[in-house]
Amino acid sequence: MSGSDFWSRRRAAVAEEASAEQAFLDAEHAAQAEAELAEQDDETLLASLKLSQPEELESAEQVRHFLTHALPQRLKTRALRRLWRLNPTLANLDGLLEYGEDYTDSATVIENLQTAYQVGKGMLAHLEQLAAEAEADEVEENQVEDEPTLVEDEPEPQLAEIEVAVAAAPLPPEPQDDFVPAPRARRMTFTFQEQRTG
């Protein structure tokens, strides 16, 4: 291993450390500038740079010029949304895009909606509550069945009431003289003749 190889690697490592440190300082400076810009309101920033509102941009060139300025991300996002509407290919959807619909349920969500679902447990707590309620209902039913029921004894019918009931009962029909019994089933008989072969 020669000395030139060591020093070339050493110089490359020092240069890499210097570039990494410079990149870190640049990122820190950019973050600080972004924070300062974020503290100002949009109208003040646009007036100081003599720019119009992002929603008033009329062409893609104006959007490109708008994005070259040092602006907070919220203004750049508004400009990109305007660019999306300016481009007829992006603005006029044909309705055949599966991702063109709003699949969020924000329009149908009830205010203060609560769910029994718990992450990692599913609907376990809800099912346990339903099982406890069913068990309580079953215990109540068993208690009701076990309680003796008081049945009032019905008074025994008197002899006069029995005679009146027998007298009011309809009489059985009398047998008719022209009654014809059903015909008896006949049995069929078969006879077989032997055939002589000669």
Buried (B, 14 or more C-beta within 10 A) or exposed (E): EEEEEEEEEEEEEEEEEEEEEEEEEEEEEEEEEBEEBEEEEBEEBBEEEEBEBBEEBEEEEBBEEBBEBEBBEEBBEBBEEBBEEBEEEEEEEEEEEEEEEEEEEEEEEEEEEEEEEEEEEEEEEBEEEEEEEEEEEEEEEEEEEEEEEEEEEEEEEEEEEEEEEEEEEEEEEEEEEEEEEEEEEEEEEEEEEEEEEE
